[in-house]
């Protein structure tokens, strides 16, 4: 008989609202050197349509006794609400104050699709996520090798005049 050790919880989002949740993971520096202190992993989810909106069930595969740090991004009405919480035992505790965030705008006035390039390092020293607020899905980079700079870089395909949320986890 298999034993499932994970935990799950559900959130019902109203129509035109989408919640995405990441687990903030403290990396083990004793085994691998030159890794960031923290990284993020998006929680797996299943969706169930309801009359009043969408019920999403999120799964934490490895619950920690000290609790799992979570980052909540809720998209709706052209805004994003950011909150932190901890899943400990069978309850989620939220932080009372929102996390300060800096925003930067990428804007292009043409109607064709274009690529915005950014440096990408394979050791993930800078974990940057770009999320499409309409569906809550991450925009994944297309990786390529740049012979001129001898680096691995990434390109993300972004549509003009469309809003995206790009964020980077930098905890001290």
MIGURO-603175 format. One record per residue (C-alpha): residue in three letters; x, y, z. Coordinates in steps of 0.02 Angstrom, whole numbers. Layout:
BEGIN
> ALA,X,Y,Z;
...
***
This chain:
BEGIN
> UNK,0,0,0;
> UNK,68,171,-49;
> UNK,79,311,77;
> UNK,50,487,12;
> UNK,143,613,119;
> UNK,91,773,30;
> UNK,-37,903,80;
> UNK,-167,995,-21;
> UNK,-280,1145,1;
> UNK,-408,1234,-108;
> UNK,-450,1413,-154;
> UNK,-605,1466,-251;
> UNK,-567,1614,-363;
> UNK,-710,1724,-426;
> UNK,-735,1737,-614;
> UNK,-593,1827,-707;
> UNK,-474,1796,-560;
> UNK,-328,1675,-558;
> UNK,-217,1628,-410;
> UNK,-43,1555,-438;
> UNK,57,1489,-290;
> UNK,244,1457,-275;
> UNK,339,1369,-136;
> UNK,494,1463,-78;
> UNK,632,1335,-49;
> UNK,791,1363,50;
> UNK,931,1278,-47;
> UNK,1059,1164,35;
> UNK,1231,1242,15;
> UNK,1323,1094,94;
> UNK,1301,984,-63;
> UNK,1312,1109,-206;
> UNK,1411,1270,-206;
> UNK,1366,1432,-297;
> UNK,1178,1407,-291;
> UNK,1059,1544,-238;
> UNK,1005,1544,-56;
> UNK,822,1523,-107;
> UNK,729,1459,-260;
> UNK,546,1445,-310;
> UNK,440,1301,-369;
> UNK,264,1323,-434;
> UNK,137,1212,-347;
> UNK,44,1084,-452;
> UNK,-142,1119,-463;
> UNK,-304,1050,-529;
> UNK,-455,1157,-575;
> UNK,-641,1130,-556;
> UNK,-763,1252,-635;
> UNK,-899,1315,-521;
> UNK,-1044,1436,-551;
> UNK,-961,1571,-446;
> UNK,-786,1544,-517;
> UNK,-649,1415,-518;
> UNK,-598,1303,-373;
> UNK,-412,1267,-378;
> UNK,-331,1132,-272;
> UNK,-144,1154,-241;
> UNK,-24,1015,-190;
> UNK,130,1025,-79;
> UNK,227,864,-108;
> UNK,345,870,41;
> UNK,270,954,195;
> UNK,401,1016,318;
> UNK,379,1011,506;
> UNK,437,1192,516;
> UNK,311,1239,379;
> UNK,319,1273,193;
> UNK,340,1456,139;
> UNK,218,1504,2;
> UNK,204,1651,-117;
> UNK,27,1691,-178;
> UNK,-1,1790,-339;
> UNK,-184,1831,-375;
> UNK,-222,1908,-545;
> UNK,-384,2000,-580;
> UNK,-453,2163,-648;
> UNK,-284,2214,-720;
> UNK,-198,2201,-550;
> UNK,-95,2076,-454;
> UNK,-107,2048,-267;
> UNK,49,1976,-186;
> UNK,46,1888,-19;
> UNK,155,1767,79;
> UNK,101,1627,190;
> UNK,157,1469,279;
> UNK,76,1298,265;
> UNK,106,1215,433;
> UNK,15,1060,492;
> UNK,-160,1080,420;
> UNK,-175,1270,412;
> UNK,-111,1415,309;
> UNK,-58,1574,397;
> UNK,-43,1732,291;
> UNK,72,1880,316;
> UNK,-22,2038,363;
> UNK,82,2161,260;
> UNK,110,2144,72;
> UNK,284,2121,2;
> UNK,361,2279,-76;
> UNK,391,2254,-262;
> UNK,479,2356,-396;
> UNK,400,2362,-568;
> UNK,479,2394,-737;
> UNK,387,2413,-902;
> UNK,431,2338,-1070;
> UNK,332,2426,-1206;
> UNK,336,2417,-1394;
> UNK,215,2513,-1505;
> UNK,204,2387,-1650;
> UNK,71,2255,-1675;
> UNK,188,2110,-1718;
> UNK,255,1984,-1593;
> UNK,433,2014,-1537;
> UNK,566,1940,-1427;
> UNK,637,2022,-1272;
> UNK,808,1947,-1234;
> UNK,881,1929,-1061;
> UNK,1038,1844,-998;
> UNK,1010,1672,-925;
> UNK,1135,1575,-822;
> UNK,1115,1386,-810;
> UNK,1158,1385,-624;
> UNK,999,1486,-590;
> UNK,1085,1625,-492;
> UNK,942,1736,-548;
> UNK,777,1647,-554;
> UNK,659,1761,-649;
> UNK,480,1712,-685;
> UNK,367,1796,-813;
> UNK,181,1761,-790;
> UNK,38,1796,-909;
> UNK,-97,1870,-795;
> UNK,-240,1815,-909;
> UNK,-211,1630,-882;
> UNK,-81,1624,-742;
> UNK,40,1525,-849;
> UNK,227,1557,-849;
> UNK,308,1616,-1010;
> UNK,452,1496,-1032;
> UNK,613,1555,-1116;
> UNK,680,1475,-1274;
> UNK,862,1436,-1235;
> UNK,1004,1456,-1361;
> UNK,1193,1461,-1361;
> UNK,1270,1630,-1407;
> UNK,1436,1595,-1495;
> UNK,1491,1778,-1482;
> UNK,1479,1789,-1293;
> UNK,1503,1603,-1258;
> UNK,1346,1600,-1147;
> UNK,1179,1515,-1140;
> UNK,1041,1644,-1160;
> UNK,854,1644,-1166;
> UNK,720,1728,-1271;
> UNK,540,1751,-1215;
> UNK,404,1781,-1342;
> UNK,299,1926,-1277;
> UNK,152,2006,-1366;
> UNK,149,2197,-1382;
> UNK,23,2300,-1283;
> UNK,-6,2154,-1164;
> UNK,27,2153,-978;
> UNK,146,2027,-898;
> UNK,213,2007,-722;
> UNK,400,1976,-712;
> UNK,473,1945,-540;
> UNK,633,1885,-461;
> UNK,653,1803,-292;
> UNK,785,1895,-191;
> UNK,776,1854,-6;
> UNK,918,1887,112;
***
